[in-house]
Structures are given as C-alpha cells and as structure tokens.
C-alpha cells in the first residue's frame, strides 16, 4: 500500500476505488491520494458530463475529468489543462 501524497496516510484501496467509481475506468492505481483527501464532483466535466476529481485543499473544480483530459492529449497532442481558463492561445 502506498502513502497518500497529500497527508501521508496509508491509502485504503477499497474505499478509494468505491469513491472513484464515477470517474470512468480509473482505479486507485491512477491516484496517489487517499479517500479522505479526494473529493469527487459529479457531472462537472464539460466534455462528458462525468465526475471530476478535486484534491483536498484545492478550491477550483476542474472543467475536465482525467479521462477526457487524457483523451484530448492523445487526439490532439495538446494538453487542455484541468480548466478551460488555463488554455493559452
């Protein structure tokens, strides 16, 4: 078991996997934070209307879920960032 990069607690993979269910195909192996340091916001992704992951302590909710951000990078070769405002033109 890995420690949480945020609070250093041991990651309970069962709890985190349950919490991450709304994030299409992602598992605890895709994250380095524990369930206590993870906030999931349903229906927040502007691309797929899926859930987004927000680390504890962050006030800004991302516009893109990790899966859509990754898909965009694979399709276009450019990183849209986590929020639409972060894209530079």
N, C-alpha and C positions, 0 to 999 in steps of 0.2 A: 504494500500500500504506500502511495506517495503522500508527502505532506502538501497541504494547501499552500500555494504561493502567496496567499493573502494573509492568513492567520497562523500558518504552520501546523494546524491541527491535522491529524491523520484523516484522509479522505475516506468517508464511508461510501463505497461504490454503489451499494444498493440504493441508498437514499438519493444520491446524485443522479443515478440512472432514472429513477422514478420522476425526479424533478425535471429532467431534460427531455422527457417523452415528447413534448410539443415541438422540439427542435429537430425535425426531420432527420432521421438516420444518424444523428450524432450520439455518441456514447460517452461515458465517463472518461475514456481514454483520450478524448479530444480536449479535455479541460484539465487545468492544474489547480482548481479551486474546489473547496468542499461545498456541500449543500447549504451550509449556513452562510457562506459568502457569495452565493449565487441567487440572483433574482431573475425570474422568467416573466416577461411581459407578453401576454397573449395578443395575437392579432396586430402586432406592431410593425412587421416587415412591410415596406412599401412595395416590394416586388411580389411576394407570395401570400401576403396577409398572415404569415405564420408568426410564431413566437420569436422573441429576441432575448438574448442573454445579457444581463447587466451586472458587472461585478459590484460587490458591496463598496460603498464609498463613492461611486460614480453617480452624478446627478443627471447626466444626459442619457436618454434612452436612444439606442442605435436605431437608424432607419432600416438597416439591412440585417437579416439573420446571418449567422456564419455560413450556412449552406448557399444562400443567394449571393453573398459576397464572393465565396469561392467559385461558384458557377460563373459569375461575371468576369472574374480574373481569368478563368480557363477559356471563356469565349472570346474575350476582347484583348487579353493581355494587359489590361489596366486595372488598377485597384480602385474601386469606388470609395473606399474608406468605409467607416461604420455609419456615417451620416451623410446625407446629401450635401450639407453645407461644407463638408471637408473637401469636396471635389474642387480641384483648381482647374481653371480653363486657360 
